[in-house]
Every structure is written in C-alpha cells, then in structure tokens.
C-alpha cells in the first residue's frame, strides 16, 4: 500500500530523496540544495512510500514559496516517481498535496520541464498548469524548457 506523508525534517530520508530524484532529472543538485528546499519548506514537500516494502521511498515532490516581484509564488522544484510505480496516480497525488499546501498562500505555482518530456507535460496539464514561455537552452545539456504556471 502506498502511503503519502509530509517530509520529516530529521533528515533520515534526505539521501534517499536525492538518489531518487537524481535518477530522473537532467540537472545535478548537491545535497545542500535538497536540504534547503526540504528544511526551509517542509510543508510543501511530500513523500510516497510503499509500506509493504519496509517503507521504501517510491515518490517525492519538493516545493517552496517565494516572493516574485511582489507576487507570492510557489515553485515545484522536483517531482520523481520510481519507474516501476508509474501509472498508479502517485505523481498526481503528490502534485495535489503540494498544490493544496500552497493554496491561499500564493497566487501562482511555477515549474520548468523539458519541452520534449511529453509525459510530464500531460501530467502537469491535467493539474491545470499552462505553458507560460519557452526557456531556450535552459538545461545544462542544452535542451529547452517550458515554464509552466498554475494560477489560483
């Protein structure tokens, strides 16, 4: 059974989160980046764990809040679900939890994803995110990104 829970700031899962996310993102991040997001904004970070497999981490969403030119803004920084767990709605539940954690606190939530990541684009569109702009050569590998926004 998959259990969804908020991030616990005791750091017991921080390395596990880093390893999971690194397998799916095109950008490398240091452990300090994960610590910053998770410890500064634990209320916007959620885990999906398989309690039948000893509480194995199977998914994570990491978000934060900022002020962007006077507008309270949320940011979905990282979302990852293990491949063998995809197609079960885990990513959708994680996104929903992060969105709900920001509702009433921000006017919009933004994220970036590679322009050729069709699965991610479908998933985010399903949650109301729209394409805001193209970011040319945004990633270190030279690929372009879409900035997506969800307005409240």
Secondary structure by P-SEA (a helix, b strand, c coil): cbbbbcccccccaaaaaaaaaaacccccccaaaaaaaaaaccccbbbbbcccccccccccccccccccccccccccccccccccccccaaaaaaaaaaaaaaccccccccccccccaaaaaaaaaaaccccccccccccccbbbbbbbbbcc
